[in-house]
Amino acid sequence: MCPHGGRAVFIPTNSAVLLGGMPALTSNDVTTIVGCVFTVVLKPQPCVMVRWMPGTSKLSAGGIQVLTMESVGICFSADQIPGGPALITNPGQMLVTA
């Protein structure tokens, strides 16, 4: 979620690697934000997307880094104004074996 309470919605692009029957989320996946109330000087600037930063994880799917609890995302408005860090509140899949 964004720091203002908006909820992240992921659109997975990788269908080759499944975790718990669901596609693994990667740093290239589209992550939109809905329900953000962020305002800058009386102008609404709600977070609408998350950009994920490459991290140190060695987990990948199709050569693209898989998102983990340590992944760092920055939320942005439609005007590309940074709204703060994405908050990972659901740990998702806890164990992966290959």
N, C-alpha and C positions, 0 to 999 in steps of 0.2 A: 504494500500500500504506500501511498505518498505520505509525507509528514503532516498533511492537512486532513487526513482521513479518507482520501480518495482510494478506491479499490483498483488494483491492477488486474487486467485481463490479458492473458497470454494467448497468442496465436502461434502455436508451434509450427515450425517449418521442417522439422526432422521427423520422419516417420520410420526410419530404419532402426533406431534404438528406442526400446520401450522400457520404462521403469514402472513396475506395478501395473502393467497393461496400458500405460499412458505414454505418449511421446516424451522423450527427455527434452527438457527446456534448455536452450542454448543462448549464448550471448548475442546471436544474430536474430533471435525470435523477436517479432513485433510485440511490444508490451504497451498497451494503452491504459490510461487511467480514466476512471469514471467517478463522478461524485466529489471532485475536489472543489474546495471553496476559497483557494488562495487568491488574495487581492493585493495589488501594489498601488499605493496612493489612490485609493478609491476606484481603481480600474481592476475588474476581475481578470486574473491571470491564472486560471485553473491549470493544474498539471494535467497534461493529456498524453504524455508518453514517458517511457524510461529508456535511457541509454545505458547499457551495461558496459562496464570497464573490464578489460582483460585482467584476469587475476592470476594467481599462482597455481591454481588447480591443474593437475595433469589429466583430469578426466575430459574426454572429448567424444563427440559423436559426429562422424563424418569429417573429422579434422577441425571441428568447431567446439570451443570450450563449453562444457556443460555447466549450467548454473548450480551453485551450491549455497549453503548457508553463509559462506564467506564471500560470496559474490557481492560486488559493489555496483549499485545503479544510481544514476542521477535523474531526478524527475525534471521535466521541462514543460513549459507552457507552449501554446501554439505559436507564440512570438519568440520561441527559443530562450525564454527567461528561465534560468535554473530555479527550481523550487525547493531543492534540498535532496537529501539521500532517500532512496527507496528503502522501505522497511520490510524485511522478510519476516512475516509473522507465522507462516505455516511451514514447518520443516520439510514437508513432502516425503519423498522416499528416503528412508533412513539407512538402508543397506543395499549395496550393489555388489554382485559377484559376476565375474566374467570368466 
